[in-house]
């Protein structure tokens, strides 16, 4: 009998070693390979030299090229307090925890339990005929033990699940970085809007003051019988029209301030006093490099995120494929069992068992193979999304370059036109006072000046906004050295890229 037990134990051990050896086999399903996307060698539109000649490294902190301490402070406050960023960090924490859960499938699952029960068979029940003379005795049963189950990952189902969860975690990190890129650009755009609106208000008030002086001249000439009342009426209408534009600019200013406050995680209106002082529209004080189109794939978080989701979906094909094969496992229990609590911990109370279950869902109506096909098609969709993201990114960069270049040219022309019109206003006013021209010329040149100055501010704003849009399209605003404050969970995989 002892020889038989030794033989059975040796066979069980040999089977266990065989299963553990199989666990090292290659996982089924495709091994992920990062796709290679062809990009142009250079940008179609020649970027302005002011942008092209700068160091590429400054792209990560593009706002510093403006040398505006207020903008620098707003960006940093956004990094600390923006709610979208906090939401993104929460999502990273969630996906990191999911990864830790997936890793837990590699380990055995063990349950500890204990029970105490008392039972007595009925003396008048179905066993009445076999009941002893004194009736059945009351019996107790005490148990204490551990049950454990472990799936031996022969075909890589668990490994592929961990691979998928790891890629999703990395995608969530890229999503956080994409939020950084978007938010910093939004702060820059809102701040530019604030300064642009303030400048438009300054020009409107300056023009209104000049037009008020023209009205006084027209009234004086009318009272002296030199000019007609029509001149006075037209001057008054021109002044009122210019003054009427100021509330519209103030509405735009308040909206930009409120938008900026929300980006900083503050109540709307909280920045009114802080940014009340008028300041110039930020302009870059140094150059910044944009690299070549291929750099966009390495820098843009939304592209990197889409690529990681493609990797996760590729791993899901392996998870689905593993269902074609049997699942091997180990299960067992170890414990103590006794009818008396006093001898529960004696050696004679020891009980244990070990088994190696095999489960194979070989008849499933084609559901497993159809699921593999589904996961494969999802991976194909992810691949198409990745290619689309790359095309869209290159389009956004090209559009931003064109907008930046052409708006710079437009600004230069408007500066020339505005300078000339300022001189024309001075000349025509002198001519009107000396009777060499009528008030219509004064009216026309003053209106032209106000319109050109307003267009100049709008174009200056567009130049900066196109530059910020270019930085955003290039994925500027983050770098690999930045860390994210995460919950303390199982460590993530090392960066592979």
Secondary structure, 3 states (H helix, E strand, C coil): CHHHHHHHHHHHHHHHHHHHHHCCCCCCCCCCCCCCCCCCCCCCCCCCHHHHCCCHHHHHHHHHHHCCHHHHHHHHHHHHHCHHHHHHHHHHHHHHHHHHHHHHCCCCEEEEEEEEEEECCCCCCCCHHHCCCCCCCCEEEEEEEEEEEEEECCCCHHHHHHHHHHHHHHHHHHHHHHHHHHHHHHHHHHHHHHHHHHHHHHHHHHHHHHHHHHHHHHHHHHHCCCCCHHHHHHHHHHHHHHHHHHHHHHHHHHHHHHHHHHHCCCCCCCCCCCCCCCCCCCCCCCCCCCCCHHHHHHHCHHHHHHHHHHHHHHHHHHHHHHCCCCEEEEEEEEEEEECCHHHCCCHHHEEEEEECCEECCCCCCCHHHHHHHHHHHHHHHHHHHHHHHHHHHHHHHHHHHHHHHHHHHHHHHHHHHHHHHHHHHHHHHHHHHCCCCCHHHHHHHHHHHHHHHHHHHHHHHHHHHHHHHHHHHCCCCCCCCCCCCCCCCCCCCCCCC
